[in-house]
Amino acid sequence: MTKTLYLVRHAKASDSVSPDLIRPLVANGMIDAARMGRHLASKMQGIDQILTSHAERTQMTAQVFCEQLGIDNQIVKVVEDLYESSPKHYLDALSDVSENKDSVMIVGHNPSISYLAEYLTGEEIGSMPTCSVVGMTFESLTWAEVSKKTGHMFFYDSPDGILGVKV
């Protein structure tokens, strides 16, 4: 059975709000999240589970994606260990996902989300811009078996990239 994983860096958040945990998305971040969600709706078959950190900006990004993808926000699970963590914490959260869920999205933070995308795919991705998404598949693996270079990246999109803007 094929598993599909979407890694999302949260959309652009305010730099003027403290503490860091409660930084909300700015207007451009909301626009980017809506645009990216609509773009993904044309590529995705559906999402069974969304994992997000407990930071305001990741939860807001996940909410906008749910709205644009037309999916119930009841599939969003807040995982506190995804905030200020390492790729290992992301893998731990993924390994806890039920095996009957074939398509998972993780909304997280840099640098961990970018490191995880490179680790799982073996691709050179660099620092993912805000609200960018890496999609990958895993053949004949359980979520707990997902590890280094087991993923096949099938797309990497950013808000500027889908508009044709060169960065």
C-alpha positions as CSV (number, residue, x, y, z in Angstrom):
1,M,0.0,0.0,0.0
2,T,1.3,3.5,-0.9
3,K,1.5,6.1,1.8
4,T,1.5,9.8,0.9
5,L,3.0,12.5,3.1
6,Y,2.8,16.3,2.6
7,L,5.3,18.4,4.6
8,V,4.1,22.0,5.0
9,R,6.1,24.9,6.4
10,H,3.6,27.3,8.1
11,A,2.6,30.4,6.3
12,K,4.2,33.8,7.0
13,A,3.6,34.9,10.6
14,S,3.9,38.2,12.5
15,D,7.3,39.2,13.7
16,S,5.9,41.7,16.2
17,V,4.0,39.4,18.5
18,S,5.5,37.8,21.6
19,P,5.9,35.1,22.8
20,D,6.8,33.1,19.7
21,L,4.2,30.5,20.4
22,I,1.2,32.9,19.8
23,R,2.5,34.6,16.6
24,P,-0.5,34.6,14.2
25,L,-0.4,34.6,10.4
26,V,-0.1,38.0,8.8
27,A,-2.5,38.9,5.9
28,N,0.0,37.8,3.2
29,G,0.4,34.5,5.1
30,M,-3.4,33.9,5.1
31,I,-3.5,34.7,1.3
32,D,-0.6,32.4,0.6
33,A,-2.2,29.6,2.7
34,A,-5.5,30.0,0.8
35,R,-3.7,30.1,-2.6
36,M,-1.6,27.0,-1.8
37,G,-4.6,25.2,-0.4
38,R,-6.6,25.8,-3.6
39,H,-3.6,24.8,-5.7
40,L,-3.2,21.5,-3.7
41,A,-6.8,20.7,-4.0
42,S,-6.2,20.0,-7.7
43,K,-3.3,17.6,-6.9
44,M,-4.6,15.7,-3.9
45,Q,-6.9,12.8,-3.5
46,G,-7.6,13.7,0.1
47,I,-6.0,13.9,3.5
48,D,-6.7,11.4,6.3
49,Q,-4.8,13.1,9.1
50,I,-3.1,16.5,9.7
51,L,-0.5,16.9,12.4
52,T,0.4,20.4,13.5
53,S,2.4,21.9,16.4
54,H,0.5,23.9,19.0
55,A,1.9,27.2,17.7
56,E,-0.8,29.6,16.5
57,R,0.8,30.0,13.1
58,T,0.8,26.3,12.3
59,Q,-2.7,25.8,13.5
60,M,-3.9,28.7,11.5
61,T,-2.2,27.3,8.4
62,A,-3.8,23.9,8.9
63,Q,-7.2,25.5,9.3
64,V,-6.9,27.5,6.0
65,F,-5.7,24.3,4.2
66,C,-8.8,22.4,5.6
67,E,-11.1,25.1,4.3
68,Q,-9.5,25.2,0.9
69,L,-9.2,21.4,0.5
70,G,-12.8,21.0,1.7
71,I,-12.0,18.7,4.5
72,D,-13.2,18.6,8.1
73,N,-10.9,20.2,10.6
74,Q,-11.6,17.3,13.0
75,I,-8.8,15.4,11.3
76,V,-6.3,18.0,12.7
77,K,-4.3,16.7,15.6
78,V,-2.1,19.0,17.7
79,V,1.2,17.5,18.6
80,E,3.1,19.8,21.0
81,D,6.4,17.9,20.3
82,L,6.5,19.4,16.8
83,Y,7.2,22.9,18.2
84,E,10.9,23.8,18.6
85,S,11.9,20.2,17.9
86,S,14.0,18.0,15.7
87,P,13.1,15.8,12.7
88,K,13.1,12.9,15.1
89,H,10.1,14.3,16.9
90,Y,8.3,14.6,13.5
91,L,9.1,10.9,12.7
92,D,7.9,9.9,16.2
93,A,4.6,11.7,15.6
94,L,4.3,10.1,12.1
95,S,5.0,6.6,13.5
96,D,2.0,7.2,15.9
97,V,-0.4,7.7,13.0
98,S,-2.9,4.8,12.5
99,E,-2.0,2.5,9.6
100,N,-5.5,2.9,8.2
101,K,-4.6,6.5,7.3
102,D,-2.8,6.5,3.9
103,S,-2.4,10.3,3.4
104,V,-0.9,12.5,6.1
105,M,0.0,16.2,6.2
106,I,2.4,17.7,8.8
107,V,2.3,21.4,9.3
108,G,5.5,22.5,11.0
109,H,8.5,24.8,11.4
110,N,11.9,25.4,9.9
111,P,14.5,24.2,10.0
112,S,13.1,20.8,11.1
113,I,10.5,20.5,8.3
114,S,13.1,21.2,5.6
115,Y,15.6,18.8,7.2
116,L,12.9,16.2,7.4
117,A,12.0,16.6,3.7
118,E,15.6,16.2,2.7
119,Y,16.2,13.2,5.1
120,L,13.1,11.3,3.8
121,T,13.6,11.9,0.1
122,G,17.4,12.3,-0.3
123,E,16.6,15.4,-2.4
124,E,18.4,18.7,-2.0
125,I,15.6,21.0,-0.9
126,G,17.3,23.7,1.1
127,S,15.3,26.0,3.4
128,M,11.6,25.7,2.5
129,P,10.0,29.1,2.1
130,T,6.9,29.9,4.3
131,C,3.8,28.0,3.1
132,S,5.7,25.7,0.8
133,V,4.8,22.0,0.5
134,V,6.8,18.9,-0.3
135,G,4.7,15.9,-1.4
136,M,6.2,12.4,-1.2
137,T,5.1,8.8,-1.4
138,F,6.3,5.6,0.4
139,E,5.8,2.2,-1.2
140,S,5.0,-0.8,1.0
141,L,6.0,0.8,4.3
142,T,4.1,1.5,7.5
143,W,4.3,4.9,9.0
144,A,6.7,3.5,11.6
145,E,9.0,2.2,8.9
146,V,9.4,5.6,7.1
147,S,13.0,6.6,7.4
148,K,16.0,8.0,5.5
149,K,15.7,8.1,1.7
150,T,12.5,5.9,1.7
151,G,10.3,8.7,0.2
152,H,9.9,9.5,-3.4
153,M,9.3,13.3,-3.8
154,F,6.6,14.0,-6.5
155,F,6.3,17.7,-6.0
156,Y,7.7,20.7,-4.2
157,D,5.7,23.9,-4.5
158,S,5.8,27.3,-2.9
159,P,3.4,30.3,-3.1
160,D,5.8,32.2,-5.4
161,G,6.5,29.1,-7.4
162,I,2.8,28.4,-8.2
163,L,2.6,32.1,-9.4
164,G,5.6,31.7,-11.6
165,V,7.8,34.1,-9.6
166,K,11.5,33.3,-9.7
167,V,13.2,33.6,-6.3
